Amino acid sequence: DVLKFTEEAYPKIQKALGSLKMTPEVDSAIRATVALSVESVRWNRDLSGLFEKTLGNRERNLGLHATLVAHVACRIAYRMGWKSTSTRHKLCLAAFLHDILLPADRMGHIHTYEELLAESAHLTKGDIALFEDHAEGAAQLVLKMELPPPDVETILRQHHESPGGGGMPTGCNYQQIHPLAAVFILAEDWVLASETQTLPDFAKRNAARYDYPHFRELLRKLRE
């Protein structure tokens, strides 16, 4: 199941995190929150089947990707001084739900309409429609949970937005992006880039993208 997978994948996660390693106490707290978040979704009858079918499918990369995003987002938040279990739980829930409605892993790399257009030759009209709707769809899924944590639906709605505007689905900019959504956006960007880039290289290449209030500080904390 998904919880077993996140634990089995932990050695890979530690290797991928590289310079983002924390103290053993912080690392244990993040792992505990990952487990808590997985269990809270699994116990929801509206989500559990879809959750296991997508994130538990070992032929897809979605489970590992979601777990990496959760760990990176929690580490950035911790470095910002946002150390509460509640904050970690929100970021972990968003990580495990953000791409749960996508039919193909590669679609998670798309952030702008231009990128969607570039991929359109490899996608069906149905795939494109699913992508355009998946952020709102994920937000609606979390609202089906009993006592859903505040802010998670906002993180999900904004996870493909961009600090300079032009992202998806609304094109809002840093002034409208929620602080935890900003953490999530940076975390996912780094997870995707880490397949081919070092962290210093990523920071240099994306300095202009994140050269906006709040995002500059997040990028600095990621590099520490």
N, C-alpha and C positions, 0 to 999 in steps of 0.2 A: 504494500500500500504506500501512500504518499509519505507518511511519517517514517516508515522504514527506509524509503528511498532517500529522504533528506539526511538521515543518519549515515547511510551507506555512502552517500556522495560527499560526506564531510571532508575526507582527505583531499578530494579534488577541489573543494571549496577553499580549504586552507591554502593550497598551492596557488589558486587563482587570486586570492586576496593579497598575497605578497606583502607589500609594505603597509597594508591596512590591518595587520594583525594587532590585536589589543591584549590587555592583560588577561590571564586565565579567568579571573573573576568576571570581567566584562564579556569575554567570549562565552562563558557558561550561561550568563544571563541572556545573551542573544539567542543561544541555542534553545534555551528553555522557552523563550518567547516564540521562536519558530514553531516548536512543538505545540505550544498552547494555541497558536493561530491555526495550525493544521487541524487540531482536534475540534476547534470551534466551528470550522467549516464542515468537517466530516459528520458532526452531530446534527447538522441542519439537513433535513430530509429534502429540501428543495435544491440543495447544492451538492450533496454528497456524491450522487451518481455521476454528475458531470465532472466533479472534482477528480474522482478516481479515474475516470475515463480519459481525461486529458493529462493531468499532471502525473498520474500513475502509469501512463503509457511509456514504457522504456524505449520504444522506437522513436519517440519524439524527444526533443531537447527541452521541452517546456518546463518540466519539473526542476531540472538543474538550473535553468535560467532563472526561474522564479526564486529558488532558494538563494542563488547568488545575489540577486537584486535585494532580497530581504536582508542578507548579511551586510552588504555594502551600505544600504540605506541606514541601517541601525548604527553602523560605525560612523557615518557622517553625522548623524543626529547626535551621537554621543560626543563627538568632537566639538559640536556646536554648544554643548552643555545641556542638551535635551535628553536627559538620562532616565526618564520615567518608564516604567513598564507599559503604561498606557500609550506613550509615543511609539515605543517599539512594536506594540501589538497592532497599532494602526498601519504602520509601514509594512509589517509582515503580512497582514491581511491583504493589503493592496497588492503586494508582490505576488501572492498566490492566486489572486483573482483577476489581475489586470489584463491578461491575454487569454483567459480561459475560454473565450468564445471564438478565438481565431482558429480557422481550419488548417493553417499551415504555419510552421515555426518561422519561416523567413519573413512573414508579414509583420512580425514584431520589430523588425529593423526599420520599418517605415514610420516617418514622423510628419512629413509634409505632403501636401497634395501633389507636388512635383515628384516626390519619391514614389507616391502611389501610381502616378502616371507612368513612371519609368518601369514599374513592375507589372503594369496592366496586361502586357502581352502574355505573361505567365499565369494570369489569374482569370477566373470566370467572372461574369457579371455578378453572380451570387457572392463570390469571395469579396469582391470590391464593396458590395453593399454591406456585407458582414463587417468588413474592416471599418467602414465609415460609421457604423452603429455600435462597434464593440465597446467603446469607452462608456457610453451611456448605458449600454446593456449590462456591463459589469457593475456600474453604479446601482442599477436597479436590482441586481442580484444581491448585493450586500444589504440593501434595504429590506430584503426578505428575511434576514437573520433576526432572531429574537434579540432585542436590545442592541442593535448595531452600534458600534463605537462611532462617535461623531467624527467628521472630517474624512473618513475613509471613502465615502462616495465622491467627495470633492477631489481627492487624490486620483481616483479612478477616472473621473471625467476629464482631468487635466493632464494625464500622464503622457500625452502626445503633443502637448503645447510646447511653446518655445519662448525663452525669455525676451527675445526681440520681436515676438509676434510671428504670424505666418504658420504656426503649428496647427494641429487638428484637435478637436473639431471646430473650435470657435475662432482661432487665430488670436486669442488674448495674449497679453505680454506680461512682463514681470510685475507690473502694477496690480494685475488681477490674479496672478497665480498664487495659490495658497502656499505658505512656507513649507509645509510638509510635502506638498506636491512638487515644490522646487527641489527638495532633497531627493525625492523619488526620481524625477527627471534626470538629475545628474547621476544618480546611482545607476539607472538603467543605461544611460549613455556610456558610462565607464565600463559596465559589464559587457556591453556589445563591442566596445572598442578594444577591450583587454585581450580579445582573441588574437589581435595583430599588433597592438601598440603597448609600449611601456607607459606607466603613469606620467612621468615627466613629458613624454612625447604627446600624450593625450592632452595634458594641460596646456602645452604650447600651441597645439593645433586648434584648441577650442577656446583660447583666451578671448577672442573677439565674440564668440557665441555667448560666453558667460560674462561679458563686460557690462554688467547691469547691477544696480543695487541689490544686495542680498545674495545674488548668484556669485558675485566675485568672492564673497566671504566663504561660501560653500565650497567653491573650487579651491580656495586656499587651504581650507580644513581637510579636503580630500588629499591634498598634496603633502600635508604635514607628516 
